[in-house]
């Protein structure tokens, strides 16, 4: 496993835009609160990750139909799907100058009810102390899903089953994929989105 950035300019993994809107008051306030309680940068990364994983519900888990996209929308609504939650974690970390980007895996949506391959979003984070990138999945734990913060031994939400056509992604991109953002912005409800989940990335075009 070799998690690597798609570009070498580290400042690209620190920038703010309309999706990773970390200057928003509610983002900055939460970042400051978590940062003040942490004794080190690594402790802050872990605290921010666990906050998004545990305090921000996955929309499907709580049957919420509203789609959130920007980091501030996700925090305000307290829920989002995997891509949206990755936007919030990126904002919390970039707010404190921690390089953070986006990784994607291709997974089967549901073996029984929806055996189709769709993309899943998570984060790549640079750990300055170890001079390495790691992946973190803040999707949210539930029965059968037990993602954890780890620097040495990665523990993500889902195992990759190559025999079923699933694909892992070790590249860390500086921006959310545009095809995914288009889907989040196009559909008014999660019910609509679930019938049109991302099956390709612009990054792979």
C-alpha positions as CSV (number, residue, x, y, z in Angstrom):
1,X,0.0,0.0,0.0
2,X,1.4,3.3,-1.1
3,X,-0.8,6.3,-0.5
4,X,0.5,9.1,-2.8
5,X,-0.7,12.6,-3.7
6,X,-1.7,13.2,-7.3
7,X,0.4,16.4,-7.4
8,X,3.5,17.5,-5.4
9,X,2.3,21.0,-4.5
10,X,1.4,20.6,-0.9
11,X,-0.4,24.0,-0.8
12,X,-3.0,22.5,-3.1
13,X,-4.1,20.3,-0.2
14,X,-4.6,23.3,2.0
15,X,-6.8,25.6,-0.1
16,X,-10.3,26.7,0.6
17,X,-13.1,26.8,-1.9
18,X,-16.9,26.9,-1.9
19,X,-17.1,23.2,-0.9
20,X,-14.2,23.1,1.6
21,X,-15.4,26.3,3.2
22,X,-13.3,26.2,6.4
23,X,-13.5,30.0,7.1
24,X,-17.2,29.5,7.8
25,X,-17.8,30.4,11.4
26,X,-19.2,27.0,12.5
27,X,-16.3,25.1,10.9
28,X,-13.7,27.4,12.5
29,X,-15.4,27.2,15.9
30,X,-15.4,23.4,15.9
31,X,-11.9,23.3,14.7
32,X,-10.7,25.6,17.4
33,X,-12.6,23.6,20.1
34,X,-11.1,20.3,19.0
35,X,-7.6,21.9,18.5
36,X,-7.5,23.4,22.0
37,X,-8.2,20.0,23.6
38,X,-5.5,18.2,21.6
39,X,-1.9,17.9,22.8
40,X,-0.4,17.4,19.3
41,X,-1.2,17.7,15.6
42,X,-1.8,13.9,15.5
43,X,-4.2,14.1,18.4
44,X,-6.1,16.8,16.6
45,X,-6.3,14.8,13.4
46,X,-7.6,11.9,15.4
47,X,-10.1,14.0,17.2
48,X,-11.4,15.7,14.0
49,X,-11.7,12.3,12.3
50,X,-13.6,10.7,15.2
51,X,-15.9,13.7,15.4
52,X,-16.9,13.5,11.8
53,X,-17.1,9.7,12.0
54,X,-19.2,9.5,15.2
55,X,-21.1,12.8,15.5
56,X,-22.0,13.4,11.8
57,X,-24.4,10.6,10.8
58,X,-24.3,8.9,7.4
59,X,-27.5,10.1,5.7
60,X,-28.5,6.6,4.7
61,X,-28.0,5.2,8.2
62,X,-30.6,7.6,9.6
63,X,-32.8,7.7,6.5
64,X,-32.4,11.4,5.8
65,X,-33.3,12.5,2.3
66,X,-31.7,15.9,2.3
67,X,-28.5,16.1,0.4
68,X,-25.6,18.0,1.9
69,X,-22.4,18.8,0.1
70,X,-20.3,21.7,1.4
71,X,-18.5,21.2,4.7
72,X,-20.6,23.8,6.5
73,X,-23.8,22.3,5.2
74,X,-22.8,18.9,6.5
75,X,-21.9,20.3,9.9
76,X,-25.0,22.3,10.2
77,X,-27.3,19.4,9.2
78,X,-25.2,16.9,11.2
79,X,-25.4,14.3,8.4
80,X,-24.1,13.6,4.9
81,X,-23.1,10.7,2.7
82,X,-19.5,9.5,2.4
83,X,-18.4,12.2,0.0
84,X,-20.0,15.0,2.0
85,X,-18.5,13.8,5.2
86,X,-15.0,13.7,3.6
87,X,-15.6,17.4,2.7
88,X,-16.2,18.2,6.3
89,X,-13.1,16.4,7.6
90,X,-11.0,18.1,4.9
91,X,-12.3,21.5,6.1
92,X,-11.6,20.8,9.7
93,X,-8.0,19.7,9.0
94,X,-7.2,22.3,6.4
95,X,-8.5,24.9,8.8
96,X,-5.5,24.0,11.0
97,X,-3.0,23.8,8.1
98,X,-3.0,20.0,7.8
99,X,-2.8,18.9,4.2
100,X,-5.8,16.8,3.3
101,X,-7.3,15.5,0.1
102,X,-9.7,13.0,-1.3
103,X,-9.5,9.3,-2.2
104,X,-12.0,7.1,-3.9
105,X,-12.8,3.3,-3.9
106,X,-15.2,1.5,-6.2
107,X,-17.5,-0.8,-4.2
108,X,-20.6,-2.8,-4.7
109,X,-23.5,-0.8,-3.2
110,X,-25.3,-3.8,-1.7
111,X,-24.6,-7.5,-2.5
112,X,-28.2,-8.5,-2.2
113,X,-30.4,-5.5,-3.2
114,X,-28.1,-3.4,-5.4
115,X,-25.1,-5.4,-6.8
116,X,-23.8,-2.4,-8.8
117,X,-20.3,-0.9,-8.6
118,X,-20.3,2.8,-7.4
119,X,-17.7,5.1,-5.9
120,X,-17.1,5.6,-2.2
121,X,-15.3,8.7,-0.9
122,X,-12.7,9.0,1.9
123,X,-9.8,11.2,2.8
124,X,-6.0,11.2,2.4
125,X,-4.2,13.1,5.2
126,X,-0.5,14.1,5.4
127,X,1.1,13.2,8.8
128,X,4.0,15.7,9.1
129,X,5.6,13.9,12.0
130,X,6.0,10.7,9.9
131,X,6.4,12.4,6.5
132,X,3.7,10.1,5.1
133,X,0.1,10.2,3.7
134,X,-2.5,8.0,5.3
135,X,-6.1,7.3,4.4
136,X,-9.0,7.8,6.8
137,X,-12.6,6.8,6.3
138,X,-15.1,8.9,8.3
139,X,-18.2,7.2,6.7
140,X,-19.5,6.3,10.1
141,X,-19.4,2.9,11.9
142,X,-22.3,0.5,12.2
143,X,-22.8,-3.3,12.2
144,X,-20.2,-4.7,9.9
145,X,-18.3,-1.3,9.6
146,X,-15.5,-0.5,12.0
147,X,-13.2,2.1,10.6
148,X,-10.5,3.5,13.0
149,X,-7.8,6.1,13.1
150,X,-4.5,4.5,12.5
151,X,-1.1,5.6,11.2
152,X,0.6,2.3,10.8
153,X,-2.1,-0.3,10.0
154,X,-4.9,1.1,7.9
155,X,-8.5,0.2,9.1
156,X,-11.1,1.6,6.7
157,X,-14.8,1.1,6.5
158,X,-14.9,-1.6,3.8
159,X,-12.6,-4.4,2.6
160,X,-11.8,-4.4,-1.1
161,X,-13.0,-7.6,-2.8
162,X,-11.1,-7.7,-6.1
163,X,-12.9,-10.9,-7.1
164,X,-16.2,-8.9,-7.2
165,X,-14.7,-6.2,-9.4
166,X,-14.1,-3.7,-6.5
167,X,-11.2,-1.3,-6.8
168,X,-9.0,0.4,-4.3
169,X,-7.7,4.0,-4.8
170,X,-4.4,5.1,-3.2
171,X,-4.2,8.4,-5.0
172,X,-4.9,11.5,-2.9
173,X,-6.5,14.3,-5.0
174,X,-6.5,17.9,-3.9
175,X,-10.2,18.6,-4.9
176,X,-13.4,16.6,-4.7
177,X,-14.0,14.9,-8.1
178,X,-16.2,17.1,-10.3
179,X,-18.4,14.3,-11.5
180,X,-19.2,13.5,-7.8
181,X,-19.9,17.2,-7.1
182,X,-22.2,17.3,-10.1
183,X,-24.3,14.4,-8.7
184,X,-24.5,16.0,-5.3
185,X,-25.7,19.3,-6.8
186,X,-28.0,17.9,-9.5
187,X,-30.3,15.8,-7.3
188,X,-32.7,17.3,-4.8
189,X,-33.1,14.2,-2.6
190,X,-31.0,11.2,-1.6
191,X,-33.7,9.0,-3.1
192,X,-33.0,10.5,-6.5
193,X,-29.2,10.3,-5.9
194,X,-29.4,6.6,-5.0
195,X,-30.7,5.9,-8.5
196,X,-27.8,7.8,-10.0
197,X,-24.7,7.2,-7.8
198,X,-21.3,8.0,-9.2
199,X,-19.9,5.2,-11.4
200,X,-17.0,7.1,-12.9
201,X,-14.6,9.9,-11.9
202,X,-13.5,12.8,-13.9
203,X,-10.0,12.1,-12.5
204,X,-10.0,8.8,-14.4
205,X,-11.1,10.4,-17.7
